[in-house]
Amino acid sequence: MSRHASKLFFLSLVFFLAACAPKKIAMPSYEGRAFSDVLAERRGISGIDAKLAILFERNGSEIRGDAALDISRSGDLSLRVYSLGFLAMELTSRDGRVKSDPPLDSGKKLILTEGLRDCLFWWDMKDYVFSEENGYYLLKSPDRELWIDKKTFLPSRQTMRFEDGKVLNIYYSEPANDDDIWYQSKIRIELSRYSVTLTIKKMTFKS
């Protein structure tokens, strides 16, 4: 290969690798803005539609699928999970009444109802004590703790405690944007021997 051809090949390779490299997401700047003001902007959201990949894990076993979720701030929801193109599970919750096909045990129901509602509507938290801790805003109530990144104003993790002693842990990562609203596109919810990982492909906010 000639010297000129080698140079052209090297430059082509550099451009190809640059095009294939993952692009950094430019997060908005919240410098100088009050935390309460940024949080208030989300309080007009009454519902969320989402298309997502879902992974159920229990005691080393895995079940994967794609899902369509319609959930309101009140906790009413419709969740359909598809596997290999077929409807594998359908769950609805209306006014606290939960129906599922096939039937689910209490652990899965808790994750897919209260867990989903509070992990997605994380800003809808009442009677909390506000503090700052190691680069995070910490919102703490008798039954919930929520850590929000001070730079991105997005949740990092959350803990929910229930009267029966159960503890639900939520971990957030991978910021994304739809309709100029930022959210975490990867969410892992853990409860005892269960875990559910959500990878959000598309999220639509309703007001």
Secondary structure, 3 states (H helix, E strand, C coil): CCHHHHHHHHHHHHHHHHHHCCCCCCCCCCCCCCHHHHHHCCCCCCEEEEEEEEEEEECCEEEEEEEEEEEECCCCEEEEEEECCEEEEEEEEECCEEEEECCCCHHHHHHHHHHHHHHHCCCCCCCCEEEEECCEEEEECCCEEEEEECCCCCEEEEEEECCCCCEEEEEEEEEEEECCEEEEEEEEEEECCEEEEEEEEEEEEEC
